[in-house]
């Protein structure tokens, strides 16, 4: 009985989000039917929440509206949990600096506080971050997941091994270096934005 109730809630949210997407495009039900290949009658039932759409129908509707099913379901989850923000692994964005070989992943969901990122520095890789980059933060904490990390914070030097954690409470020029010749260093950084 609980599963049926949960499905009805999800169907209602899907109906609301599909209707919202269609209206955002300025399309009529007939236009969505034309672009998706789903009948007007079925679209009307889905948008009213009186029919639970199959994965095929949902895929066609989402595709025609220019959104992915994963984005649609992420919006459903967010709308059901206003106080919970979720970041699925397969949706997390990453960026690689090809000059230095450093990769940065955005781990935390948008709007989370504190924010969390994962950074990988290749063997013998280096990264310098000026103090100005931290001026809008309340500080940050670095936790080494694997490998080693040498830090120079202003004039102080630190060596971190796997599992070590360091917190920076004020802006400072930071120079990070992976001293290992074979293994990358992977660490997590968490930080909060200053309230304006």
ZAMARGU-4260 file (C-alpha; in steps of 0.2 Angstrom, whole numbers, plus 5000, padded with zeros to 4 digits):
<rodrens>
0) 5000/5000/5000 | 5014/5012/5004 | 5023/5008/4987 | 5007/5013/4978 | 5005/5029/4988
5) 5024/5033/4984 | 5021/5030/4966 | 5006/5041/4966 | 5017/5055/4973 | 5030/5052/4960
10) 5017/5052/4946 | 5010/5068/4953 | 5027/5076/4953 | 5031/5070/4936 | 5015/5077/4929
15) 5018/5094/4937 | 5036/5095/4930 | 5031/5089/4912 | 5017/5102/4912 | 5029/5115/4918
20) 5042/5110/4905 | 5029/5111/4891 | 5023/5128/4896 | 5041/5134/4897 | 5043/5130/4879
25) 5026/5138/4875 | 5020/5122/4867 | 5002/5116/4866 | 4998/5098/4870 | 4996/5095/4851
30) 5014/5102/4848 | 5021/5091/4861 | 5012/5076/4854 | 5019/5080/4836 | 5037/5082/4843
35) 5036/5067/4855 | 5026/5054/4845 | 5015/5052/4861 | 4996/5054/4858 | 4987/5070/4865
40) 4976/5059/4875 | 4990/5051/4884 | 4999/5067/4887 | 4984/5074/4895 | 4982/5059/4906
45) 5000/5060/4911 | 4999/5079/4914 | 4984/5077/4925 | 4992/5063/4935 | 4978/5051/4930
50) 4990/5039/4921 | 5007/5032/4926 | 5018/5034/4911 | 5029/5020/4905 | 5048/5022/4903
55) 5046/5023/4884 | 5033/5037/4885 | 5043/5047/4898 | 5058/5045/4887 | 5049/5052/4872
60) 5041/5066/4882 | 5058/5071/4890 | 5067/5070/4874 | 5055/5081/4865 | 5056/5094/4879
65) 5075/5093/4878 | 5078/5086/4895 | 5085/5069/4901 | 5076/5057/4912 | 5090/5058/4925
70) 5087/5077/4926 | 5068/5074/4927 | 5070/5062/4941 | 5083/5073/4950 | 5070/5087/4950
75) 5057/5075/4956 | 5068/5070/4971 | 5072/5088/4975 | 5054/5093/4975 | 5050/5079/4987
80) 5064/5083/4998 | 5065/5102/5000 | 5077/5100/5015 | 5087/5087/5006 | 5099/5090/4992
85) 5106/5075/4982 | 5120/5074/4970 | 5121/5057/4961 | 5138/5051/4956 | 5134/5050/4938
90) 5128/5068/4937 | 5143/5076/4946 | 5153/5087/4935 | 5172/5087/4933 | 5185/5097/4925
95) 5203/5093/4920 | 5217/5106/4919 | 5226/5098/4904 | 5242/5109/4907 | 5245/5102/4924
100) 5235/5086/4924 | 5224/5091/4939 | 5206/5085/4940 | 5193/5093/4950 | 5175/5085/4954
105) 5160/5095/4961 | 5154/5082/4973 | 5141/5092/4984 | 5124/5096/4977 | 5120/5114/4971
110) 5115/5124/4986 | 5124/5113/4999 | 5133/5122/5013 | 5147/5118/5016 | 5152/5114/4998
115) 5163/5099/4994 | 5175/5095/4980 | 5187/5081/4976 | 5204/5085/4968 | 5217/5073/4960
120) 5235/5079/4958 | 5246/5068/4947 | 5263/5061/4952 | 5275/5076/4955 | 5260/5088/4951
125) 5259/5105/4958 | 5245/5118/4961 | 5246/5136/4967 | 5231/5145/4974 | 5233/5164/4979
130) 5225/5170/4995 | 5213/5181/4985 | 5204/5165/4979 | 5199/5161/4997 | 5193/5179/5002
135) 5175/5175/4999 | 5176/5159/5010 | 5175/5156/5029 | 5190/5145/5027 | 5192/5127/5021
140) 5197/5110/5026 | 5207/5097/5016 | 5207/5078/5019 | 5219/5067/5010 | 5210/5052/5004
145) 5225/5043/4996 | 5243/5048/4993 | 5254/5062/5000 | 5252/5081/4999 | 5265/5094/5003
150) 5258/5111/5007 | 5266/5128/5009 | 5254/5140/5017 | 5262/5157/5017 | 5279/5153/5025
155) 5274/5137/5034 | 5277/5119/5027 | 5266/5104/5030 | 5267/5086/5024 | 5251/5076/5024
160) 5249/5057/5022 | 5233/5047/5018 | 5220/5051/5031 | 5228/5067/5037 | 5217/5083/5038
165) 5221/5101/5039 | 5210/5116/5041 | 5213/5134/5035 | 5204/5147/5044 | 5210/5163/5035
170) 5215/5167/5017 | 5233/5162/5013 | 5244/5159/4998 | 5244/5140/4996 | 5256/5129/4986
175) 5252/5111/4985 | 5263/5097/4978 | 5262/5079/4976 | 5279/5072/4981 | 5276/5054/4975
180) 5284/5049/4959 | 5271/5036/4954 | 5254/5038/4963 | 5242/5053/4962 | 5236/5062/4977
185) 5217/5063/4980 | 5210/5074/4992 | 5193/5081/4998 | 5191/5100/5001 | 5176/5107/5010
190) 5172/5126/5012 | 5158/5138/5016 | 5154/5155/5007 | 5154/5170/5018 | 5137/5177/5020
195) 5134/5194/5012
</rodrens>
